[in-house]
Amino acid sequence: MSIDLPDVIDAYFKADKKGNAGAISECFTPDATVVDEGNTYTGRDEIRQWRTTTSTKYTYTVEPFSLAEEGGRIVVTSHLVGDFPGSPVDLRYFFVLKDDLIAELEIVP
């Protein structure tokens, strides 16, 4: 199933698919925050390091399959399959956009 994601969110998932932490961090505002697995990452440098660590720790594929809006946030539900504990899993990505970049991202099961 193909969904029509906002451009910067589409760029985020495409960069994630390629394992390109630098390209992922460029999807974010300079002071953006990411909350994932109970940790908060602030700014492009921390976000780049978060993605670098995750991509070397696990091998996975992610397929977005649902798009909605909830509480002013864009919610993308994605199916992840890989060599991480609990695989496969559907995760919800809560995005807040600002000036065509990601200002906030929270990833929850």
N, C-alpha and C positions, 0 to 999 in steps of 0.2 A: 504494500500500500504506500502510495506516495502522498506526502502532505506538502503544502506550500508554506514553508517556513519564512519568517522575516530574513532578509539578506544576511545580517550579522550572525544570526543563530544558525543559519545554513552554513556560513563560513566556519563557525565554531565546530560543528559536527564534521564537516569535511576535513578540517585541520586535525581533529581528533582521530579520524579514520586513518590519516597518514602518520599519526604519532608526532606531529610537528608542534611541540610545545611553544616555540617562538611565535608561530602563526596564531596559535590559540590565544596567547597573551595579548596579541595585537587586536583581538576582537573586543577587548575590554577597555574601559576608560582608565586613565592613569591611576585613579584612586579606588578602583572597583574592589568589591569583596566577593569571595567565594566561600560558601559553607558546604563542606563535604565530610562525611564520616565523623562529625563532631568537632572538626577543626575549621578555623577561619583563616583565610589567606587574604591579605590586603595589598593591593598594588600589583602592577604587571610583573615585577620581579618574583614576588612570592607565588603568583599564579603560574608563572612559567616553571618555577621549581616544583610546584605541586604536580603539574602535568608531567614533567620529566620523571619525577619519582614514581608516579602512578604507571606511566607507560613502561618503565623498566621493571617494575614489580610484577605486573600482570600482563597477560596477553588476552585481548578481548575484542569483540565486535559490538557495535552499538547501532541499533536501527530505530530511529524515531518513528512512531506510528500514530500519535495523537497530538492534536494541538487545541488548546483551550485558553480562556482567560479566567483568572480567579483572583479576586482582591487586588486588581490593578497589575497583576503579574501575568506574564505569558507562561503557560505551563505546557511543556513538551514531555510526553510520556514515551520512554524508549525501552526497547528490549535489549538487554546485555547478556552476552554469552562469552564465557572465557574460563581461565584457570584460577579464578578468585573464589574465595569461600562464598557459598550460597548461590553459585551460578547454576542455571540462568536466573535472571531477575529482571523485573520491570521497575525502572526508576523514573521518578518525576523530577524534571529540571524546571525550577521556577526562575524565570528571567525577568529582570527589570532593565529596560533600555533607556539610554539617555544619549541624545545627539547621534543616533544610529550606531551606538556601541553598547556593550553590555556593562551596566553599572553594578548589578548584583546578580549572583547566581547561587541558588541553594539546591542541592541535590539530595533527594530523600527517597527511601523505598516506598 
